[in-house]
């Protein structure tokens, strides 16, 4: 999107209260680097920055780490290009941080501390005074968000939360602006699939990515649509979490379900596997593992 198109979009759109509040929060910044995952939340923040500040005063920064799926990096590049914003791809290595590798329940703190420190350093080197994230008001109300502590320590700004937008409002803005990710499912980092207490390693992250690709391929071969899909890794087993439609299809076909699990087992290198309904943050905390209802980071 070029500058003329941005101006035309601003002139012809009729923003509702949420959009006005978001653009007002963004316009108070001189310039901004958006910590950009390519998901709906950070894309709305990036689009708001372009609208409020212009592309010259906006930079997207994506942390390229072993926990970032290659498809997500490609998607982030395409979305930044669509918005007419420069994308800085910053190499990070969370696996070098002992607290991250240990995965003891506060992994997200060490992840965000590493990633946002890198983005903040990039912002400073380029003369951008602010770093913004896609944190929204629902995130702030969650019971277990260790990553938010790292954001506070680094004094990043959270325009969505400041404007009072929750997840539903963010999606509504994405649709109103016609963003290409408006209907994109949540897609947190690969490490969110590794059960709390199981150390995060490069090998496990690679297995998760390959396993999820294999599940999608299997379902596509049988013309089964799937929106939400996770392959969860435990110490000695794995679990394929699926949305209601895909899970029901497999539940009605025991032979094909067994075939799918037999394909995934060698990839995850764990002994046994199972199918389950998709549930956000299903292995991120001890409460989640025990079936509790505690709010959890990631999904």
VENURNOR-V12611 format. One record per residue. N is the residue number from 1. RES is the residue in one letter. SS is DSSP state (H for helix, E for strand, L for the rest). OMEGA is omega in radians with two decimals (NA if undefined). NEAR is the number of other C-alpha atoms within 12 Angstrom. Layout:
# VENURNOR-V12611
n->N res->RES ss->SS omega->OMEGA near->NEAR
n->N res->RES ss->SS omega->OMEGA near->NEAR
This chain:
# VENURNOR-V12611
n->1 res->X ss->L omega->-3.14 near->23
n->2 res->X ss->L omega->-3.05 near->18
n->3 res->X ss->H omega->3.14 near->20
n->4 res->X ss->H omega->3.14 near->15
n->5 res->X ss->H omega->3.12 near->19
n->6 res->X ss->H omega->-3.14 near->26
n->7 res->X ss->H omega->3.13 near->18
n->8 res->X ss->H omega->3.12 near->14
n->9 res->X ss->H omega->3.13 near->22
n->10 res->X ss->H omega->-3.06 near->23
n->11 res->X ss->H omega->-3.04 near->12
n->12 res->X ss->H omega->-3.11 near->11
n->13 res->X ss->L omega->3.10 near->18
n->14 res->X ss->L omega->-3.03 near->15
n->15 res->X ss->L omega->3.06 near->23
n->16 res->X ss->L omega->-3.06 near->15
n->17 res->X ss->H omega->-3.14 near->16
n->18 res->X ss->H omega->3.13 near->30
n->19 res->X ss->H omega->3.14 near->36
n->20 res->X ss->H omega->-3.13 near->24
n->21 res->X ss->H omega->3.14 near->25
n->22 res->X ss->H omega->3.14 near->36
n->23 res->X ss->H omega->3.09 near->33
n->24 res->X ss->H omega->3.11 near->23
n->25 res->X ss->H omega->-3.12 near->29
n->26 res->X ss->H omega->-3.08 near->39
n->27 res->X ss->H omega->3.10 near->25
n->28 res->X ss->L omega->3.11 near->21
n->29 res->X ss->L omega->3.11 near->29
n->30 res->X ss->L omega->3.05 near->20
n->31 res->X ss->L omega->-2.98 near->32
n->32 res->X ss->E omega->2.92 near->45
n->33 res->X ss->E omega->3.14 near->48
n->34 res->X ss->E omega->3.02 near->51
n->35 res->X ss->E omega->-2.82 near->47
n->36 res->X ss->L omega->3.10 near->44
n->37 res->X ss->L omega->-3.05 near->47
n->38 res->X ss->L omega->3.07 near->48
n->39 res->X ss->L omega->-3.06 near->41
n->40 res->X ss->H omega->-3.04 near->42
n->41 res->X ss->H omega->-3.10 near->45
n->42 res->X ss->H omega->3.07 near->42
n->43 res->X ss->H omega->3.10 near->48
n->44 res->X ss->H omega->3.08 near->51
n->45 res->X ss->H omega->-3.13 near->52
n->46 res->X ss->H omega->3.12 near->53
n->47 res->X ss->H omega->3.10 near->53
n->48 res->X ss->H omega->3.11 near->48
n->49 res->X ss->H omega->3.11 near->44
n->50 res->X ss->H omega->-3.13 near->40
n->51 res->X ss->H omega->-3.06 near->40
n->52 res->X ss->H omega->-3.00 near->34
n->53 res->X ss->H omega->-3.06 near->30
n->54 res->X ss->L omega->-3.08 near->32
n->55 res->X ss->H omega->-3.11 near->33
n->56 res->X ss->H omega->-3.14 near->22
n->57 res->X ss->H omega->-3.12 near->32
n->58 res->X ss->E omega->3.07 near->41
n->59 res->X ss->E omega->3.02 near->41
n->60 res->X ss->E omega->3.13 near->48
n->61 res->X ss->E omega->-3.14 near->42
n->62 res->X ss->E omega->3.10 near->39
n->63 res->X ss->E omega->3.14 near->39
n->64 res->X ss->E omega->-3.11 near->32
n->65 res->X ss->L omega->3.09 near->29
n->66 res->X ss->L omega->-3.13 near->29
n->67 res->X ss->L omega->3.13 near->39
n->68 res->X ss->L omega->3.10 near->36
n->69 res->X ss->L omega->-3.10 near->30
n->70 res->X ss->H omega->3.10 near->23
n->71 res->X ss->H omega->3.14 near->22
n->72 res->X ss->H omega->3.09 near->31
n->73 res->X ss->H omega->3.10 near->30
n->74 res->X ss->H omega->3.12 near->20
n->75 res->X ss->H omega->3.13 near->26
n->76 res->X ss->H omega->3.12 near->37
n->77 res->X ss->H omega->-3.10 near->29
n->78 res->X ss->H omega->-3.12 near->25
n->79 res->X ss->H omega->3.10 near->34
n->80 res->X ss->H omega->3.10 near->39
n->81 res->X ss->H omega->3.12 near->24
n->82 res->X ss->H omega->-3.12 near->26
n->83 res->X ss->H omega->3.12 near->37
n->84 res->X ss->L omega->-3.07 near->28
n->85 res->X ss->L omega->3.03 near->36
n->86 res->X ss->L omega->3.08 near->28
n->87 res->X ss->E omega->3.03 near->34
n->88 res->X ss->E omega->3.10 near->28
n->89 res->X ss->E omega->-3.01 near->28
n->90 res->X ss->E omega->3.12 near->27
n->91 res->X ss->E omega->3.07 near->22
n->92 res->X ss->L omega->-3.13 near->26
n->93 res->X ss->L omega->3.11 near->26
n->94 res->X ss->H omega->-3.12 near->35
n->95 res->X ss->H omega->3.07 near->27
n->96 res->X ss->H omega->-3.09 near->18
n->97 res->X ss->L omega->-3.09 near->23
n->98 res->X ss->H omega->-3.12 near->20
n->99 res->X ss->H omega->3.09 near->23
n->100 res->X ss->H omega->-3.11 near->35
n->101 res->X ss->H omega->-3.06 near->32
n->102 res->X ss->H omega->3.06 near->25
n->103 res->X ss->L omega->-3.03 near->31
n->104 res->X ss->L omega->-3.13 near->24
n->105 res->X ss->L omega->3.11 near->36
n->106 res->X ss->L omega->-3.13 near->31
n->107 res->X ss->H omega->-3.08 near->41
n->108 res->X ss->H omega->3.08 near->41
n->109 res->X ss->H omega->-3.10 near->33
n->110 res->X ss->H omega->3.09 near->33
n->111 res->X ss->H omega->-3.10 near->44
n->112 res->X ss->H omega->3.13 near->38
n->113 res->X ss->H omega->3.13 near->33
n->114 res->X ss->H omega->-3.07 near->33
n->115 res->X ss->H omega->-3.08 near->41
n->116 res->X ss->H omega->3.02 near->42
n->117 res->X ss->H omega->3.13 near->31
n->118 res->X ss->H omega->3.14 near->30
n->119 res->X ss->H omega->3.12 near->40
n->120 res->X ss->H omega->3.10 near->37
n->121 res->X ss->H omega->3.10 near->23
n->122 res->X ss->H omega->3.12 near->30
n->123 res->X ss->H omega->-3.13 near->29
n->124 res->X ss->H omega->-3.11 near->17
n->125 res->X ss->H omega->-3.12 near->13
n->126 res->X ss->H omega->3.10 near->20
n->127 res->X ss->L omega->3.06 near->18
n->128 res->X ss->L omega->-3.05 near->25
n->129 res->X ss->L omega->-3.04 near->26
n->130 res->X ss->E omega->2.95 near->35
n->131 res->X ss->E omega->-3.12 near->45
n->132 res->X ss->E omega->3.07 near->45
n->133 res->X ss->L omega->3.13 near->47
n->134 res->X ss->L omega->3.11 near->42
n->135 res->X ss->L omega->3.12 near->43
n->136 res->X ss->L omega->-3.00 near->32
n->137 res->X ss->H omega->3.09 near->23
n->138 res->X ss->H omega->3.09 near->26
n->139 res->X ss->H omega->-3.10 near->30
n->140 res->X ss->H omega->-3.14 near->28
n->141 res->X ss->H omega->-3.11 near->20
n->142 res->X ss->L omega->-3.06 near->21
n->143 res->X ss->L omega->-3.06 near->17
n->144 res->X ss->L omega->3.13 near->28
n->145 res->X ss->L omega->-3.11 near->31
n->146 res->X ss->H omega->3.12 near->30
n->147 res->X ss->H omega->3.14 near->33
n->148 res->X ss->H omega->3.10 near->35
n->149 res->X ss->H omega->3.10 near->24
n->150 res->X ss->H omega->3.12 near->25
n->151 res->X ss->H omega->3.11 near->32
n->152 res->X ss->H omega->-3.13 near->23
n->153 res->X ss->H omega->-3.12 near->19
n->154 res->X ss->L omega->3.04 near->26
n->155 res->X ss->L omega->3.04 near->19
n->156 res->X ss->L omega->3.14 near->34
n->157 res->X ss->E omega->-3.07 near->34
n->158 res->X ss->L omega->-3.02 near->38
n->159 res->X ss->H omega->-3.13 near->42
n->160 res->X ss->H omega->3.13 near->43
n->161 res->X ss->H omega->3.13 near->32
n->162 res->X ss->H omega->3.14 near->28
n->163 res->X ss->L omega->3.10 near->30
n->164 res->X ss->L omega->-3.12 near->28
n->165 res->X ss->L omega->2.99 near->35
n->166 res->X ss->L omega->-3.05 near->28
n->167 res->X ss->H omega->-3.11 near->29
n->168 res->X ss->H omega->3.14 near->21
n->169 res->X ss->H omega->3.11 near->28
n->170 res->X ss->H omega->3.10 near->39
n->171 res->X ss->H omega->-3.13 near->32
n->172 res->X ss->H omega->3.10 near->25
n->173 res->X ss->H omega->3.12 near->37
n->174 res->X ss->H omega->3.12 near->31
n->175 res->X ss->H omega->-3.12 near->22
n->176 res->X ss->H omega->3.14 near->23
n->177 res->X ss->L omega->3.11 near->30
n->178 res->X ss->L omega->-3.12 near->21
n->179 res->X ss->L omega->-3.06 near->31
n->180 res->X ss->L omega->-3.12 near->27
n->181 res->X ss->L omega->-3.01 near->34
n->182 res->X ss->L omega->-3.12 near->28
n->183 res->X ss->L omega->-3.10 near->23
n->184 res->X ss->L omega->3.08 near->23
n->185 res->X ss->L omega->3.05 near->23
n->186 res->X ss->L omega->-3.08 near->30
n->187 res->X ss->L omega->3.13 near->36
n->188 res->X ss->L omega->-3.04 near->30
n->189 res->X ss->L omega->-3.12 near->38
n->190 res->X ss->H omega->-3.12 near->41
n->191 res->X ss->H omega->-3.14 near->48
n->192 res->X ss->H omega->3.12 near->43
n->193 res->X ss->H omega->-3.10 near->47
n->194 res->X ss->E omega->-3.02 near->48
n->195 res->X ss->L omega->3.09 near->41
n->196 res->X ss->L omega->-3.10 near->35
n->197 res->X ss->L omega->3.06 near->26
n->198 res->X ss->L omega->-3.07 near->29
n->199 res->X ss->L omega->3.07 near->28
n->200 res->X ss->L omega->3.08 near->39
n->201 res->X ss->L omega->3.09 near->27
n->202 res->X ss->H omega->-3.12 near->23
n->203 res->X ss->H omega->3.14 near->22
n->204 res->X ss->H omega->3.10 near->33
n->205 res->X ss->H omega->3.12 near->34
n->206 res->X ss->H omega->3.12 near->29
n->207 res->X ss->H omega->3.11 near->32
n->208 res->X ss->H omega->-3.10 near->42
n->209 res->X ss->H omega->3.13 near->36
n->210 res->X ss->H omega->-3.13 near->27
n->211 res->X ss->H omega->3.14 near->38
n->212 res->X ss->H omega->3.06 near->38
n->213 res->X ss->H omega->-3.13 near->24
n->214 res->X ss->H omega->3.11 near->28
n->215 res->X ss->H omega->3.13 near->40
n->216 res->X ss->H omega->3.13 near->29
n->217 res->X ss->H omega->3.13 near->20
n->218 res->X ss->H omega->-3.13 near->26
n->219 res->X ss->H omega->3.11 near->26
n->220 res->X ss->H omega->3.10 near->15
n->221 res->X ss->H omega->-3.13 near->13
n->222 res->X ss->L omega->3.05 near->18
n->223 res->X ss->L omega->3.13 near->12
n->224 res->X ss->L omega->3.10 near->21
n->225 res->X ss->L omega->3.08 near->23
n->226 res->X ss->L omega->3.10 near->28
n->227 res->X ss->L omega->-3.09 near->23
n->228 res->X ss->L omega->-3.08 near->29
n->229 res->X ss->E omega->3.04 near->40
n->230 res->X ss->E omega->2.92 near->46
n->231 res->X ss->E omega->-3.10 near->49
n->232 res->X ss->E omega->-3.14 near->47
n->233 res->X ss->E omega->3.04 near->46
n->234 res->X ss->L omega->-3.07 near->32
n->235 res->X ss->L omega->-3.07 near->22
n->236 res->X ss->L omega->3.14 near->17
n->237 res->X ss->E omega->3.06 near->25
n->238 res->X ss->E omega->3.12 near->36
n->239 res->X ss->E omega->3.08 near->38
n->240 res->X ss->E omega->3.11 near->43
n->241 res->X ss->E omega->-3.07 near->37
n->242 res->X ss->E omega->3.05 near->34
n->243 res->X ss->L omega->-2.97 near->25
n->244 res->X ss->H omega->-3.08 near->21
n->245 res->X ss->H omega->-3.12 near->21
n->246 res->X ss->H omega->3.14 near->32
n->247 res->X ss->H omega->3.13 near->31
n->248 res->X ss->H omega->3.13 near->21
n->249 res->X ss->H omega->3.13 near->22
n->250 res->X ss->H omega->-3.14 near->32
n->251 res->X ss->H omega->3.12 near->21
n->252 res->X ss->L omega->-3.08 near->13
n->253 res->X ss->L omega->-3.03 near->15
n->254 res->X ss->H omega->-3.12 near->16
n->255 res->X ss->H omega->3.13 near->13
n->256 res->X ss->H omega->3.08 near->22
n->257 res->X ss->H omega->3.12 near->28
n->258 res->X ss->H omega->3.12 near->21
n->259 res->X ss->H omega->3.12 near->19
n->260 res->X ss->H omega->-3.12 near->33
n->261 res->X ss->H omega->3.12 near->33
n->262 res->X ss->H omega->3.08 near->26
n->263 res->X ss->H omega->-3.02 near->27
n->264 res->X ss->H omega->-3.11 near->37
n->265 res->X ss->H omega->3.14 near->31
n->266 res->X ss->H omega->3.14 near->20
n->267 res->X ss->H omega->-3.11 near->30
n->268 res->X ss->H omega->-3.12 near->35
n->269 res->X ss->L omega->3.05 near->25
n->270 res->X ss->L omega->-2.92 near->26
n->271 res->X ss->L omega->-3.02 near->19
n->272 res->X ss->E omega->3.13 near->24
n->273 res->X ss->E omega->3.14 near->31
n->274 res->X ss->E omega->3.06 near->30
n->275 res->X ss->E omega->-3.14 near->34
n->276 res->X ss->E omega->3.05 near->26
n->277 res->X ss->E omega->3.08 near->24
n->278 res->X ss->L omega->3.07 near->28
n->279 res->X ss->L omega->-3.09 near->33
n->280 res->X ss->L omega->3.09 near->32
n->281 res->X ss->L omega->-2.97 near->39
n->282 res->X ss->L omega->3.14 near->38
n->283 res->X ss->L omega->-2.98 near->42
n->284 res->X ss->L omega->3.14 near->43
n->285 res->X ss->L omega->3.08 near->36
n->286 res->X ss->H omega->3.12 near->24
n->287 res->X ss->H omega->3.12 near->20
n->288 res->X ss->H omega->-3.14 near->24
n->289 res->X ss->H omega->-3.12 near->26
n->290 res->X ss->L omega->3.11 near->14
n->291 res->X ss->L omega->3.13 near->17
n->292 res->X ss->L omega->-3.08 near->17
n->293 res->X ss->L omega->3.14 near->20
n->294 res->X ss->L omega->3.06 near->23
n->295 res->X ss->L omega->-3.01 near->27
n->296 res->X ss->L omega->3.08 near->35
n->297 res->X ss->L omega->3.06 near->40
n->298 res->X ss->L omega->3.06 near->37
n->299 res->X ss->L omega->NA near->31
